[in-house]
Amino acid sequence: MTSALLIIDVQTILCEGRWAVHEAGAVVQRINAVSARARAAGLPVVVVQHEETEGPMLYDAPGWQLAPALQVSRSEEHTSELQ
């Protein structure tokens, strides 16, 4: 069985401002810790970003961007989920 870590929808709009999830900063810190362990173990890390055809989650909009505190590597797989 192959394992991987999926990081899903950790985007600016959900981590800052009025739509921020509860304790967003702490959640991102935990995701960073888990993803660091996954990378150290040689597991693939895949980043998924939610995307919509209009509004704050529009591709490349400020809210669509990954949360600034999220630690990702350019070499990791990135994909989007269009709603």
N, C-alpha and C positions, 0 to 999 in steps of 0.2 A: 504494500500500500504506500502511495506517495502522499506526503503531507506538504502543506503550504499554509502560509498565514495570509488571510484576506483582511485588508483594512478598507472598510466600506463607509463612504459618506462622511469622512472627517474633513469637512469643508468649512471655510470661514463663516458662512451664514449660520451654520449650526453650532459654532463655537464662540461667537461674539454677538453682542447686541440682543435684540428682543427675541430672536428665535434660538438663542443658545440653549443647549441642553444643560440639565442640572450638573453642576461641578465640571464643566467642560474642560477646564485647565487640568484638573486631576485625572480626568478620563484620558486626555491626550498624553499626559505623563505616563500613565499605565500602558497605553498603546506603544509609546516609545520604548519602554522597558521590555515589553514582550517582543517587539519587532527586533530590538537589538539582540535578544537571546536567539531568536529565529535565524537572523543573519549569521550569528556566531556558530550556529549548528549547521549552517549550510542549506537551510530551508529557503525556498523561494518566497518572496514577499510580493503580493499583488495588491495594488491600490486601485480602488473603484470609486469613481466620482459620479454622483447623481447629476443628471442634466435634464433641463426642461427646455421647451421651445420658446418660452417667454418668461419674464420675471427675473427674480434675483438669482435663480439657478441656471440662467442661460449660459451656454458655453462661453468661457473666458470672462464672464462678468466677475466683479470683485467677490461676490458671495460664493461663486462657483469654485474659486481657488481653494487649494488645500489650506487647512488651518496653518497659520504661520509657525506655530510651535511643533507641528508634526514633523518628525525626522524621517525623510525618505531619501532614497538614492535615485539618481537619474537612470541608473542601470536596471531598476526594478520595473516590472511590468505595470503599466498604467492603462486603465480602460474606463469607459463611462457607461452608465446605464441611462438610456433616454426614456423619460417618462412621457 
